[in-house]
């Protein structure tokens, strides 16, 4: 599997996990849009962490750096797909 495939798998597993647990807890019936917003929120956090990392890398531990890399890669992958879909229209 290539990295993009791993990223997509990670993203879909995260969305499925969120849906399952939200329903189990009777919190809300999760729609695709809400699950997508969860991923966008995570990407937003990643951008802020990445900015902070570039200012002072020592403030973040190794796990934080890994999460920045994963969520930034997800964001870049999603953005590329969106651009491809826009070109097809």
C-alpha positions in Angstrom: 0.0 0.0 0.0 1.2 3.5 -0.8 1.1 6.4 1.7 -2.0 7.9 0.1 -3.9 4.7 0.5 -2.8 4.5 4.2 -4.0 8.1 4.7 -7.4 7.4 3.2 -7.7 4.2 5.3 -6.8 6.2 8.4 -9.3 8.9 7.6 -12.2 6.5 6.9 -11.5 4.5 10.0 -11.6 7.7 12.1 -14.9 8.7 10.6 -16.4 5.2 11.1 -15.1 5.2 14.7 -16.7 8.6 15.3 -20.0 7.5 13.8 -20.1 4.3 15.8 -19.4 5.9 19.2 -21.7 8.9 18.6 -24.5 6.5 17.9 -23.7 4.2 20.8 -23.7 7.1 23.2 -27.0 8.3 21.8 -25.5 11.7 21.3 -26.4 12.4 17.7 -27.1 10.6 14.5 -23.9 11.4 12.7 -24.2 12.3 9.0 -21.4 12.3 6.5 -21.1 16.1 6.7 -20.6 16.0 10.4 -18.0 13.3 10.1 -16.3 15.4 7.4 -16.4 18.4 9.7 -14.6 16.4 12.4 -11.8 15.7 9.9 -11.7 19.4 8.9 -11.5 20.3 12.6 -8.6 17.9 13.1 -6.8 19.4 10.1 -7.3 22.9 11.5 -5.7 21.8 14.8 -2.9 20.3 12.8 -2.3 23.6 10.9 -2.1 25.5 14.2 0.3 22.9 15.7 2.4 22.9 12.6 2.7 26.7 12.8 3.6 26.5 16.5 6.1 23.8 15.6 7.8 26.0 13.1 8.1 28.8 15.7 9.4 26.6 18.4 9.9 22.9 17.6 10.9 22.1 21.2 7.5 22.9 22.5 6.0 19.7 20.9 7.0 16.2 21.8 7.5 13.4 19.2 3.9 12.2 19.4 2.6 15.8 18.6 5.0 16.0 15.7 3.8 12.7 14.3 0.2 13.8 14.6 1.0 17.0 12.7 2.6 15.0 9.9 -0.3 12.6 9.6 -3.1 15.1 9.7 -1.2 17.5 7.4 -0.8 14.6 4.9 -4.5 13.9 5.2 -5.3 17.5 4.5 -3.0 17.7 1.5 -4.5 14.4 0.1 -8.0 15.7 0.5 -7.2 19.1 -1.1 -5.6 17.3 -4.1 -8.7 15.2 -4.5 -11.0 18.3 -4.3 -8.9 20.0 -6.9 -9.2 17.0 -9.2 -12.9 16.8 -8.8 -13.2 20.6 -9.5 -11.2 20.1 -12.8 -13.6 17.3 -13.8 -16.6 19.6 -13.5 
